């Protein structure tokens, strides 16, 4: 789960829980006081009802009394109202719950004052004794709807709007807070990816640095680190390139001296001079490769871009590699070559394919075939080169494209080379916005190159 979503959900849950606790505490500590207040008010109201009933009966008689009680029963607050004598007979009105009525009448008879019977889940009853001027005694009973704690949200459309407003506010605030916390982290991650991809001038930027918290400190540390890495790598590339250039001059002079020495050599010294010439050629080839690698890594070499028939280029390079392989009892075979065109530098692509093929020929077993296939799929050209050299340990595959890296047991000059071929191929492919990878396949190593194609 993304950090943004985690922070958002945690804060949203926190806000929701706070709201729930607030409602719970409010209802818990306000319900009992509210019922007590309601009971006091109801008791007072029953006294008023009783006095009014007595006055109306004494002044207007039974007709006026019935009119008054009928008018009260039609009101919204009173559900039932009636007069009941001390024997439990109803003189006016009807009640649905006679047990509750008889119970409260009994209490009025015991206390001789107004009584209230409140149940949160059922109706609320009030009763008060009344005595008319003619000596008749009754109990006035009133039934109200049970008192309820006012709902914050679910009592009306206003409550729903209130709840919706709180939730929307919580979502907006949580989103803003999550963005505030995760945006600098996302920018740091993007900068890290660019730096890992080779963009040494990547920096986090001023928007993160304007903050005054730990994330801003982390961004500053990242920029310092990126600057230091850029300085070190640039110095290393410049040193490698300068040393390679400087070695060329003494090598050239040594080759001239070697030619003169060969002219004056005798049969005893000739083999040693030939050995010196061979090592000199290897050293010169190594320096050329180092210079090419330095140019590719620095991006200073601006290569000409043109349309290239990749199938023809692969066949041409494979033919040259096959010619060299036959001298070692090996074969390079193009099993498939789909027609495709790419945009790039022919020299660089030739060098990349050639280095991959030479590496495969070097390591494949004697009397085996190095298979080359070129296929197209969804606008991509996919070149696969497979050998039968026993493969590479899985934990070393990721290092194959590092300069001067050679698999542990193959470090001899005869089979190991100098460890620059695949490194040059990787930089050349990357310069064409392509991908190169390696994997063990059918008892050998398979190197795959992927390039974007264009319309021919």
Secondary structure, 3 states (H helix, E strand, C coil): CCHHHHHHHHHHHHHHHHHHHHHHHHHHHHHHHHHHHHHHHHHHHHHHHHHHHHHHHHHHHHHHHHHHHHHHHCCCCEEEEEEEECCCCEEECCCCCHHHHHHHHHHHHHHCCCEEECCCCCCEEEEEEEECCCCCEEEEEEEECCCCCCCCCCCCHHHHHHHHHHHHHHHHHHHHHHHHHHHHHHHHHHHHHHHHCCCCCCCCCHHHHCCCCHHHHHHHHHHHHHHHHHHHHHHHHHHHHHHHHHHHHHHHHHHHHHHHHHHCCCHHHHHHHHHHHHHHHHHHHHHHHHHHHHHHHHCCCCCCCEEEEHHHHHHHHHHHHHHHHHCCCCEEEEEEECCCEEEECHHHHHHHHHHHHHHHHHHCCCCCEEEEEEEEECCEEEEEEECCCCCCCHHHHHHCCCCCCCCHHHCCHHHHCCCCHHHHHHHHHHHCCCEEEEEEECCEEEEEEEEECECC
